[in-house]
């Protein structure tokens, strides 16, 4: 009788709603039908789905589910479920799935395991005869990319991770592999099938069992394929993690996404004991980080930093760049790496604290320290460029506090002592600051972008290490004279140490000090907003100004942008509890001369050369300085934005640097024929209004344009940080009417 006729006959017989049907007898009969297949079948090429095995497995599942519903009132384990456990049916199925005989049997076994664990409500995974075959079945999957059973494997892991999340105590049952002693698969099959097909069930003499002779004959005469044999000895590592990691690498988007969601379920279990076990006794963190490092090392070394910076919108849920973006060599590999980095960041954000901290430390140690740091310090410019650009885009994507903490420690170091001017660069941070003033303009720009990104992260130590630790105690302010009560009583521009006679001789003659801060212009802008703008306003005949001829470069645009950025920055630093006003000035002279710190020193040095540097480099330098000026700390505001600060001898501030640059500008203007016309032409070229053509003194002219725009930007920042009604440092947020 063919298997189809047998199936029809069984369907007619197996009507569970009739109380006269013995469920155990039917259950055993179906299991006997599966074992008999291996005795009777002679065609090894017939796919499993074309045999009666799938149907019989479904009938066995339905019997188990129906039996449990019948036993629900009594709260007891049904005889069919007991038979499944006692006769190690799952062990036998696992071995048959491993042998892949008939072809496709593994797929059927995975489906059966998933459905039994999902639909049977009785807690099964605590039983040795369940979690041991589950472990073995897991070891069969996730190792071969593009496996035909990927869909079934990910469904199987979904059920397991859901069960673990519901009962974290199950984690050790699933992950623990050391208690399972490996044996030859053929020996396992022999023992399991012989026990499963045994006719003697001493505990249940009323049940009808399959014939032991036939099954025993199969077990003794059948040799499983050699590749299914396992080595002797203990099985060390958990396979649920490695299976999930393997499935996360799948080329099938749905499979990879579901595997990542499953792994996320696993690391977010609420139990402290379970997560500690996950970190200490499983390859969870090392496996996740190892894949991250592999993806990083697979990136081509010739990646263009501009392509890296332009690739945005990469998410772990959609780990590929939008199709409409321009393609470039290495784009797919870069998207894969950034997608997995985003996933690691998300895991660290959502995971239990134990897993979060361990995973963040593993990323820092393996990726940042062991791989990135040597590249950042390499003598090869290409290596420095690529690694710096990649680190920048990683910082941009980074959201988790734990990983941000590790990244800050990696970049800035753990030593919180301010550096001295003569210190040689011992730390990575010192080397990176030197890279900002590198002979290669590309490296300088890339590293400045890295610091700009770093300054936007919500971590107080960044601002403190780079700037505040050098400004504490206000050592830049001259001692021996009372602090001014208003801006009228402050130092004249001529008293700035860099405000030289040659500057005055060049024609820059401010006739009077700017009016005090409380005074306002008819448009509502405070006089302090004119402090920095007056740097250009007092130039001879205004010939260094070009924005007056172009409506698109008005001051109001800068005010609008500065207001939004200042609001964002203020909300980010609110938890840090910064003071609203600078501390009283200590009348005693500081023990050490003031040093602005290597970071500000580098920025001021770069700013002093703005008229000789390339346009793109100037844009990046001024962008970083603007980011710094936005911070609502009174010391930062006083040092960077208050031009009336009475500087100690030999000290310089941002304003004094600007004054010196403009003095140089006024002298060099005299040597440029038709300066106003050329300057206006260069501005229009930069705005794309006219075709670009090479001009004499083009770098100088572009520097003048950047300088003018930077002064307007600083004035706008001063405006949104200095409300019109306040004559002193006032850090409250401006109202709508001030924009």
Secondary structure, 3 states (H helix, E strand, C coil): CCHHHHHHHHHHHCCCCCCCCCHHHHHHHHHHHHHHHHHHCCCCCCCHHHCCHHHHHHHHHHHHHHHHHHHCCCCCCCHHHHHHHHCCHHHHHHHHHHHCCCCCHHHHHHHHHHHHHHHCCCCCCCCHHHHHHHHHHHHCCCCCCCCCCHHHHHHHHHHHHHHHHHCCCHHHHHHCCCCCEECCHHHHHHHHHHHHCCCCCCCCCCCCCCCHHHHHHHHHHCCCCHHHCCCCEECCCCCHHHHHHHHHCCCCHHHHHHHHHHHHHHHCCCCHHHHHHHHHCCCHHHHHHHHHHHHHHCCCCCCCHHHHHHCCCCECCECCCCCCCCCCCCHHHHHHHHHHHHHHHHHHHHCCHHHHHHHHHHHHHHHHHHHHHHHHCCCCHHHHHHHHHHHHHHHHHCCCHHHHHHHHHHHHCCCCCCCCCCCCCCCHHHHHHHHCCCCCHHHHHHHHHHHHHHHCCCCHHHHHHHHHHHHCCCCCECCCCCCCCCHHHCCCHHHCCCCCHHHHHCCCCCCCCCCCCCCECCCCCECCHHHHHHHHHCCHHHCCCCHHHCHHHCHHHHHHHHHHHHHHHHHHHHHHCCCCCCCCCCCCCCCCCCCCCHHHHHHHHHHHCCCCCCHHHHHHHHHHHHHHHHCCCHHHHHHHHCCCCCECCCCCCHHHHHHHHHHHHHHHHCCCCCHHHHHHHHHHHHCCCCCCCCCCCHHHHHHHHHHHHHHHHHHHHHHHHCCCCCCCCCCCCCCHHHC
